[in-house]
Amino acid sequence: MDAAHLVAHRGGALDRRRLHELGATDHDLRRALRAGSLNRPRRGWYSTWAESDPRFRAMRVGGRLTGLSAVAALGGWVLGRLPLHVAVPTNAARLRSQWRRDIRRSDARDDGVVVHWVAPAHDRGASSGIVDLAEAVELVCRTETVEQAIAVLDWARRTGRLDRIELAELREKLGPLRWLVDASVDNCDSLPESLARTRLRAAGVQVSTQVGFTDELEHIDLVLEGAVAVEVDGDEHHRDRFEVDRARDLAITRVGLHAVRPSARQVFTRWPAVQAALVRALRERGILVVLHNSGVEQVGRPATRRESAPPGLHQRGTPELWRRARAG
């Protein structure tokens, strides 16, 4: 019997007892291990994942991927490098290093794992290696920066990974942090676009998303104060699209907006320069916006440190030609 086929079609990891129930013998398991089609992350468990796979490493520790690690494994929008976030039952024992199952976690110094203790339950017979997405997103909202949390929510909504019912349940669970769900949108196309929108709103700029104007301009990524159009370029969405993007810039100008096109790398690494250019573009249109902060200062910290949205994060109504700074 092909034991690897059984494991692959049931989530990627099965324990020995479950494999026996499905008809696999110990001989089948030994043969698959010798052939390299199965690996053992922990005693009694067999997986088709490579040892470098985050799911395999999480199981070796003694749990499943959660938080940003779960989101990243599912293809979500994650900013920068991150430790391995592992959900471990409160009654779990014999935790191991993510790199070697013969080394106890207590003896593994700074192995890049963040353990999150969850309800006392174990995978029974089979495992996908990842917690439920709603659980992972809730952890992101409670522990990660505001901009990262909103970006994950944008991705989950844009891809349909979380439906309206799941979002409503998540919003209820978050309590004072429910505004994070309210600040997310379902029409964001990329991580840099999400970051730009959140930073600008936190700084006090009115931002409209995916605005449609004409047949030629079905949507514009971001429109600031009704006057400046921002199209965020990224390798995934804009590679080899030079002529198309230039045509869009001309169309944006024809409808009376100022076109600005920062790259994804500039959003990630040179945000102050991007924001300064956008503020100058607004000023040239006669719109003076006195920013509350740099944008990054307000959203580059864990959401758990504040119980309400940063000033200006939520979209307001009519654009103002002059906005006074808030007192204090």
VOLUM-820687 format. One record per residue (C-alpha): x, y, z; residue in three letters. Coordinates in pm, whole numbers, plus 32768, in hexadecimal, padded with zeros to 4 digits. Example, Ala and Ser with C-alpha at 12.3 -4.5 7.8 and 13.67 -1.06 7.14 Angstrom:
2
84CE7E3E830CALA
85577F9682CASER
END
This chain:
328
800080008000MET
8075815F7FAFASP
808681F9810BALA
80FA834B8086ALA
7FC183617FAAHIS
7EE5832380DCLEU
7F93843781A0VAL
7F9585338084ALA
7E1D8511804AHIS
7DC7853F81BAARG
7E64868B820FGLY
7FD6863A81FBGLY
800F8592834DALA
7F81845583EBLEU
7FDB83968523ASP
803882268526ARG
7EEC81B085B4ARG
7E24826784A8ARG
7F0381DA8397LEU
7EC9807A841BHIS
7D5280B98418GLU
7D6F811D82AALEU
7E247FDA8255GLY
7F9280418258ALA
80867F538300THR
81C87F9D83B9ASP
827D7F0B828CHIS
81CF800B81ACASP
823B81238296LEU
83A680B282A7ARG
83B38095812EARG
832581F68102ALA
8421828081FCLEU
854281DB8146ARG
84C382607FF8ALA
84A683BF8086GLY
833483E18034SER
82E283F881A8LEU
838F84AE82C7ASN
835B8499843FARG
833285EC84EAPRO
82E88548863CARG
82DA83EF86CFARG
81B28331863FGLY
816484368532TRP
81A5842283BCTYR
8199854082C1SER
81CB85858151THR
824D86E5819ATRP
83BC872F8167ALA
8484876A82A6GLU
84AB88D78240SER
83318906822AASP
82B389EA8345PRO
819688F48387ARG
829087DD83BDPHE
836188B584A7ARG
822D891E856DALA
81C787B3859AMET
832A875E8605ARG
830988678716VAL
81C187C98783GLY
80A9889486E6GLY
8027894285AFARG
80718A8684FCLEU
7FAF8BB28579THR
7FB38D2D855CGLY
808A8DC28448LEU
81318C708407SER
7FDF8BD983B1ALA
7F858D0282D5VAL
80D38CEE821EALA
80AB8B7781E4ALA
7F598BBD8142LEU
7FEC8CC6805CGLY
7F798DF38124GLY
800F8F4F8133TRP
812B8F51822FVAL
822D90648255LEU
839990008288GLY
84358ED48332ARG
83888E39845BLEU
83BB8D318568PRO
82FF8BE6855DLEU
81B68C158617HIS
813C8AC786A0VAL
7FF28A808752ALA
802C897A8860VAL
7F2088DE8942PRO
7F40893F8AAFTHR
7F5F87D18B0EASN
807487898A12ALA
81BC86F48A86ALA
830E86A289EFARG
832987D78912LEU
844F87CC8825ARG
852D88B4875CSER
84A3890C8606GLN
85EA888F856CTRP
86248743861EARG
852A866186CBARG
863785CF87ADASP
867087248852ILE
857D879A895BARG
84F588F6892CARG
856C89518A88SER
86CE89038A14ASP
86AD89B988C5ALA
872D8B1C88EFARG
86728C228826ASP
86088B37870DASP
851D8C358670GLY
83D78BA586F7VAL
82BD8C6087A6VAL
81DA8B6E8860VAL
806C8BCC8891HIS
7FB98AF58991TRP
7E568A9F8926VAL
7D3489C28998ALA
7D9F886A8A1DPRO
7D61879888E7ALA
7E3D86DB87F5HIS
7E1C867C8688ASP
7D71852D8681ARG
7E06844C857CGLY
7E308552846CALA
7EAF86B5844BSER
7EBE87C78347SER
7FD5886D840EGLY
7F1989B9841CILE
7E118A38850EVAL
7CC38AB88491ASP
7CFB8BFF83D5LEU
7C098CC784AEALA
7CD28C5D85E0GLU
7E198CC38539ALA
7D8F8E1684CDVAL
7D0C8E5C862CGLU
7E698E1F86B6LEU
7EFC8F0985AEVAL
7E08901A8612CYS
7E618FF68781ARG
7FDC8FDE8764THR
8059907C8621GLU
807491E685B0THR
7F3F929E853FVAL
7FAC92B283D3GLU
8003913F83C7GLN
7EB990DC8467ALA
7DEF91AE8372ILE
7EBA9125824EALA
7E678FBF82B7VAL
7CF7901A82D5LEU
7D0490C0817DASP
7D988F8080EBTRP
7C9B8E9E8197ALA
7B7A8F728117ARG
7C088FA47FB8ARG
7C418E2F7F83THR
7B008DBF802DGLY
7BC18CF68130ARG
7AD98D868238LEU
796C8DB981E4ASP
78808EBB827BARG
780D8DD58391ILE
79718D8083F5GLU
79D48EF083EBLEU
78AA8F4C84C5ALA
79098E3D85C0GLU
7A738EB285BELEU
7A08901A85F2ARG
79398FB48721GLU
7A5C8EF087B8LYS
7B4D9012878FLEU
7A8390F58874GLY
7B3892488890PRO
7C0A91E98761LEU
7ADD91B8867DARG
7B3A92FD85CCTRP
7C4F923A851BLEU
7B4591798459VAL
7A8E92BF8410ASP
7BD093598389ALA
7C07923A8294SER
7B7292288136VAL
7B1391168043ASP
7B9991B87F05ASN
7D0B91E57F54CYS
7DF091457E52ASP
7F41912C7EFFSER
800A914C8040LEU
80B592977FE1PRO
7F64932D7F86GLU
7ED992C280D8SER
800293558191LEU
7FED949E80D4ALA
7E7894C18119ARG
7E999476828CTHR
7FC4955C82BFARG
7F23967D8207LEU
7DDB966082C2ARG
7E93964A840CALA
7F4E978883B1ALA
7E0798408372GLY
7DE1982E81F8VAL
7C8D97DA8165GLN
7CBA96A4808CVAL
7BBF96027F9FSER
7C0C94A67F1ATHR
7BDF94077DC2GLN
7B2A95387D39VAL
7A8A95177BE0GLY
7A7896387AEAPHE
7A5595CE797FTHR
7A52949178AEASP
7BC594C5787AGLU
7BF794F479F0LEU
7B2693E27A8DGLU
7BD694227BD6HIS
7CF494E67C71ILE
7DA8944A7D99ASP
7D9395787E81LEU
7D0B96DA7E5AVAL
7D7F97D87F5CLEU
7C9C98FA7FB9GLU
7BE998CF7E6CGLY
7D1699627DB5ALA
7E48987C7DACVAL
7E3E971F7D15ALA
7F33961F7DA0VAL
7F7F94E27CDEGLU
806993FA7D9FVAL
814A932F7CBBASP
81C391D77D1FGLY
828390BF7C73ASP
81608FCE7C88GLU
805B90B37BEEHIS
811B91A97B17HIS
824790F67A81ARG
825F91287906ASP
813E9224790FARG
81FD936278C5PHE
812793D2779DGLU
7FE193757849VAL
804094357983ASP
80AA956978BDARG
7F5A9563780AALA
7EAC9555795CARG
7F75968179D4ASP
7F01974678A4LEU
7D9896DE78E2ALA
7DB597467A4FILE
7E35989C79E6THR
7D1898C378EBARG
7C14989779FEVAL
7CBB99B17AC0GLY
7D8A98F67BC3LEU
7EFB99067C14HIS
7F9597AC7BD5ALA
809F97237CC1VAL
812A95C37C92ARG
821295497DAAPRO
82A693EC7D96SER
826692DE7E96ALA
83D092F57F05ARG
83AA946A7F44GLN
8275942C8019VAL
8330932280DEPHE
847D93D3810FTHR
8459954780BCARG
830395A38142TRP
835E96FF81CAPRO
83D09764806BALA
829096DA7FD1VAL
81B4978E80CDGLN
827198D6809EALA
823A98C17F26ALA
80C698807F56LEU
80A399A78046VAL
81539A877F4AARG
806D9A0C7E33ALA
7F409A677F0CLEU
7FD69BBC7F57ARG
80049C007DE4GLU
7E8F9BBC7DBEARG
7E459CC17EC9GLY
7DFE9BBF7FD9ILE
7EC59BF58118LEU
7EB69AC781FCVAL
7F609AEE834EVAL
7FC2998C83A7LEU
7F8998FF8501HIS
80C9983184EAASN
81A2977283F6SER
809E966283C4GLY
819895578421VAL
81AD95D38589GLU
803B959785BFGLN
80229441851DVAL
817993AB8558GLY
8123932B86B2ARG
804F920C8739PRO
7EDA92508728ALA
7EB691D6888FTHR
7F5793198908ARG
7E2B93ED88ABARG
7CB793AD88C8GLU
7C46949587B3SER
7CB794E18653ALA
7DD595D88620PRO
7D58973785C6PRO
7CF49752845BGLY
7CFC95DB8416LEU
7B8F95C983B2HIS
7B22966B826FGLN
7A5F97AF8293ARG
7968985581ABGLY
79A0999280E0THR
7B0D99F0809EPRO
7B7F9B2D814DGLU
7C5A9C2E80A2LEU
7CEF9C8C81F0TRP
7D119BA38319ARG
7D8A9C248466ARG
7E689B48853DALA
7DB89ABE866DARG
7E0E9B6587B3ALA
7F169AA58876GLY
END
